[in-house]
Amino acid sequence: MRARRPAARILLVDGRGRVLLFRFSPADRPPFWVTPGGALEPGEDHAAAARRELREEVGLDLDCGPEVARREVEFLTIEGVEVRADERYFRVDVDACEVDPAGHTELERQVMQTWRWFDRAALAGHAEPIFPVDLADLLAATEPADVRHA
């Protein structure tokens, strides 16, 4: 039986329309890329977890705004636990930012040493897996009305 894992994920988008992804390199499987975010802590709601994860993983302390998407996915965590994750997505648009890894956990320092900003073309043509698999569609669906391209 899979463990339940409520989680908050952040679609962090810069002024050039690029999304920030972290590359995970676990010892037990090939590398993959994911958005910032992670599991809720006890007593925490999704919005509070999104803010905490953004602060810990990126170094930004911002209100992440309203939830823009929700999905349930099953996967094996870095710690080796089979989970069914209830992921809530929050979109945060910034002009620009540099990742500050000071808040990374020891495990994150081991498996999450690389990050980069991806534009839509780079998402489509990337050789390593990117999660969520429909990230480009999710970004398009959550784009603020004042920046949508016709």
C-alpha positions as CSV (number, residue, x, y, z in Angstrom):
1,M,0.0,0.0,0.0
2,R,1.3,3.4,-1.0
3,A,1.8,6.1,1.7
4,R,-0.3,9.3,1.3
5,R,1.9,12.3,0.6
6,P,0.3,15.7,0.5
7,A,2.7,18.1,-1.3
8,A,3.0,21.6,-2.6
9,R,4.9,22.4,-5.9
10,I,5.9,25.7,-7.3
11,L,5.8,26.9,-10.9
12,L,8.5,29.6,-10.6
13,V,8.5,31.6,-13.8
14,D,10.9,34.4,-14.6
15,G,10.3,37.5,-16.7
16,R,11.5,35.7,-19.8
17,G,8.9,33.0,-19.4
18,R,11.3,30.3,-18.2
19,V,10.5,27.9,-15.4
20,L,13.0,26.8,-12.7
21,L,13.6,23.1,-12.4
22,F,15.9,21.1,-10.1
23,R,17.8,18.0,-11.3
24,F,17.7,15.1,-9.0
25,S,20.4,12.5,-9.3
26,P,19.4,9.6,-7.0
27,A,21.7,6.6,-6.7
28,D,18.9,4.1,-7.6
29,R,17.6,5.5,-10.9
30,P,18.5,7.9,-13.8
31,P,18.4,11.6,-13.2
32,F,15.2,13.6,-13.6
33,W,14.0,17.2,-13.3
34,V,11.2,18.6,-11.1
35,T,9.7,21.9,-10.0
36,P,10.6,23.2,-6.5
37,G,8.4,21.9,-3.8
38,G,7.8,18.9,-1.5
39,A,5.8,17.2,1.2
40,L,3.7,19.1,3.8
41,E,5.0,19.1,7.3
42,P,2.6,18.2,10.2
43,G,0.0,20.9,10.7
44,E,0.9,22.7,7.5
45,D,-1.5,23.5,4.7
46,H,-0.6,23.5,1.0
47,A,-0.2,27.3,0.8
48,A,2.1,27.4,3.8
49,A,4.1,24.4,2.5
50,A,4.5,26.2,-0.9
51,R,5.9,29.3,0.8
52,R,8.3,27.2,3.0
53,E,9.5,25.1,0.1
54,L,10.1,28.2,-2.0
55,R,12.1,29.8,0.8
56,E,14.1,26.6,1.6
57,E,14.8,25.5,-2.0
58,V,15.1,28.8,-3.8
59,G,15.8,31.4,-1.1
60,L,12.6,33.5,-1.9
61,D,10.2,34.3,0.9
62,L,7.0,35.1,-1.0
63,D,3.3,34.4,-0.8
64,C,2.8,31.8,-3.5
65,G,-0.8,33.0,-4.3
66,P,-3.7,30.7,-5.0
67,E,-3.5,27.1,-5.9
68,V,-3.6,26.9,-9.8
69,A,-3.6,23.1,-10.3
70,R,-4.0,19.8,-8.5
71,R,-3.1,16.2,-9.4
72,E,-2.6,12.8,-7.8
73,V,0.5,10.9,-8.9
74,E,2.3,7.8,-7.7
75,F,6.0,7.6,-7.5
76,L,9.0,6.4,-5.5
77,T,10.5,9.1,-3.3
78,I,14.2,9.8,-3.1
79,E,14.1,8.1,0.3
80,G,12.7,4.9,-1.3
81,V,9.1,5.2,-0.2
82,E,6.2,4.3,-2.6
83,V,3.7,7.2,-2.4
84,R,0.5,8.5,-3.8
85,A,1.0,12.2,-3.8
86,D,-1.7,14.8,-3.7
87,E,0.2,17.6,-5.3
88,R,-1.1,21.2,-5.3
89,Y,0.6,23.6,-7.7
90,F,1.2,27.3,-7.1
91,R,2.5,29.7,-9.7
92,V,5.0,32.4,-8.7
93,D,6.1,34.9,-11.4
94,V,9.3,36.9,-10.7
95,D,11.3,39.3,-12.8
96,A,14.5,37.3,-12.1
97,C,16.1,35.4,-9.2
98,E,19.2,33.5,-8.3
99,V,18.8,30.2,-6.4
100,D,20.2,30.3,-2.9
101,P,20.8,26.7,-1.8
102,A,21.5,27.7,1.9
103,G,18.1,26.2,3.0
104,H,18.7,22.8,1.3
105,T,18.6,19.7,3.5
106,E,21.5,17.3,3.6
107,L,19.7,14.9,1.3
108,E,18.9,17.7,-1.2
109,R,22.6,18.7,-1.2
110,Q,23.4,15.2,-2.2
111,V,20.8,14.6,-4.9
112,M,19.8,18.1,-6.0
113,Q,23.0,19.8,-7.0
114,T,21.9,21.3,-10.3
115,W,19.2,23.7,-11.3
116,R,18.4,25.7,-14.3
117,W,15.7,27.8,-16.0
118,F,14.0,26.1,-19.0
119,D,12.1,27.9,-21.7
120,R,9.3,26.0,-23.5
121,A,11.6,24.8,-26.3
122,A,14.1,23.4,-23.9
123,L,11.3,21.6,-22.0
124,A,10.1,20.0,-25.2
125,G,13.6,18.9,-26.4
126,H,15.2,17.8,-23.1
127,A,16.7,14.3,-23.0
128,E,16.1,13.6,-19.3
129,P,12.7,13.1,-17.8
130,I,10.9,16.2,-16.5
131,F,8.0,16.1,-14.0
132,P,5.2,16.8,-14.3
133,V,5.3,15.3,-17.8
134,D,2.8,17.9,-19.0
135,L,4.7,20.9,-17.5
136,A,4.5,23.0,-20.7
137,D,0.7,22.6,-20.9
138,L,0.4,23.4,-17.1
139,L,2.5,26.6,-17.6
140,A,0.4,27.7,-20.5
141,A,-2.9,27.0,-18.6
142,T,-1.7,29.0,-15.6
143,E,-0.1,32.0,-17.5
144,P,-1.5,35.3,-16.2
145,A,-4.0,36.8,-18.7
146,D,-1.9,39.9,-19.2
147,V,1.1,37.9,-20.6
148,R,-0.7,35.2,-22.6
149,H,0.5,35.1,-26.2
150,A,-2.2,35.0,-28.9
